[in-house]
Amino acid sequence: QLDDGSAWQEGPGEGVWLIPVAAGPKWTGFITTLLKLDPGAAFPFHQHGDEEHVLLLEGGYRDDQLGVEFWRGELDERDKGTAHSFTALPGMGCLCASVTKLPEDE
């Protein structure tokens, strides 16, 4: 699916693309998504309803609030309630796998 342009859905910003993924029984209660950002594209500011784990598969991005860069092979982990935006590095963009826990009923 990665090479099939029609598989990618428009994401929440210009140059941001998503493919929902069925990750298997180990990840029940989580949303799993492949995320692609064109070079320089920004994922808008958002708050995490629960924990999130993002594995960088290609390229990299910069967390706009922290100024920290994440590169291929690194894991970006976020706690419930954290908020940020991020921008794909110029000239390369990025491809990531995101696993986000669904909020539990309170």
C-alpha positions as CSV (number, residue, x, y, z in Angstrom):
1,Q,0.0,0.0,0.0
2,L,2.9,2.4,0.6
3,D,3.6,2.8,-3.1
4,D,-0.1,3.0,-4.0
5,G,-0.9,6.7,-4.1
6,S,-4.7,6.0,-4.0
7,A,-4.2,4.2,-0.6
8,W,-3.2,7.4,1.2
9,Q,-5.9,9.6,2.7
10,E,-5.6,13.3,3.1
11,G,-4.5,14.1,6.7
12,P,-5.1,17.2,8.9
13,G,-2.7,19.4,7.1
14,E,-1.4,20.1,3.6
15,G,1.2,17.5,2.6
16,V,0.1,15.1,5.4
17,W,-1.2,11.7,4.4
18,L,-2.6,8.7,6.4
19,I,-3.3,5.0,6.0
20,P,-5.2,3.3,8.8
21,V,-3.6,-0.1,9.6
22,A,-5.0,-3.3,11.3
23,A,-2.1,-4.0,13.6
24,G,-3.4,-7.3,15.1
25,P,-4.8,-8.6,18.4
26,K,-1.8,-7.3,20.5
27,W,-2.9,-3.8,19.7
28,T,-6.6,-4.1,20.6
29,G,-7.7,-0.8,22.1
30,F,-5.2,1.2,20.0
31,I,-5.5,3.1,16.7
32,T,-2.6,2.3,14.3
33,T,-1.8,4.5,11.4
34,L,0.9,5.0,8.8
35,L,1.7,8.7,8.5
36,K,3.6,10.4,5.6
37,L,4.6,14.0,5.6
38,D,5.9,15.7,2.4
39,P,9.2,17.6,2.9
40,G,8.5,20.7,5.1
41,A,4.8,19.7,5.7
42,A,3.5,20.4,9.2
43,F,1.2,18.2,11.3
44,P,-1.0,20.8,13.2
45,F,-1.0,21.4,16.9
46,H,-2.9,18.7,18.7
47,Q,-3.4,17.2,22.2
48,H,-3.1,13.5,22.9
49,G,-6.1,11.9,24.6
50,D,-3.9,9.0,25.7
51,E,-0.4,7.6,25.2
52,E,1.1,7.5,21.7
53,H,4.1,5.8,20.2
54,V,5.5,6.9,16.8
55,L,8.3,4.9,15.1
56,L,10.2,6.9,12.4
57,L,10.6,4.6,9.4
58,E,12.1,7.1,6.9
59,G,13.3,10.6,7.1
60,G,12.6,12.7,10.2
61,Y,10.6,15.5,11.8
62,R,11.1,18.3,14.3
63,D,8.8,18.8,17.3
64,D,7.8,22.4,17.0
65,Q,7.4,23.1,20.7
66,L,10.5,21.3,22.0
67,G,12.8,22.0,19.0
68,V,13.9,18.3,19.1
69,E,14.4,16.3,15.9
70,F,13.4,12.6,15.5
71,W,15.1,10.6,12.8
72,R,14.7,7.2,11.2
73,G,14.8,4.4,13.7
74,E,13.9,6.6,16.7
75,L,10.7,6.2,18.8
76,D,8.8,9.3,19.8
77,E,6.6,8.5,22.9
78,R,4.0,10.9,24.2
79,D,2.0,10.7,27.4
80,K,-1.7,11.4,27.8
81,G,-2.5,15.1,27.8
82,T,0.7,16.2,26.0
83,A,0.3,18.6,23.1
84,H,2.5,19.5,20.2
85,S,2.9,20.0,16.4
86,F,5.7,18.7,14.2
87,T,7.2,19.5,10.9
88,A,8.9,17.1,8.4
89,L,12.5,18.0,7.8
90,P,13.2,20.0,4.6
91,G,14.3,18.0,1.6
92,M,13.3,14.6,2.9
93,G,9.9,14.4,4.5
94,C,9.1,11.4,6.7
95,L,7.2,8.1,7.0
96,C,6.1,6.9,10.5
97,A,4.0,4.2,12.2
98,S,1.8,5.6,14.9
99,V,0.1,3.6,17.7
100,T,-2.3,5.6,19.8
101,K,-4.2,4.2,22.8
102,L,-7.9,4.7,22.7
103,P,-9.1,6.6,25.8
104,E,-10.8,4.3,28.3
105,D,-14.3,5.0,29.4
106,E,-14.3,6.9,32.6
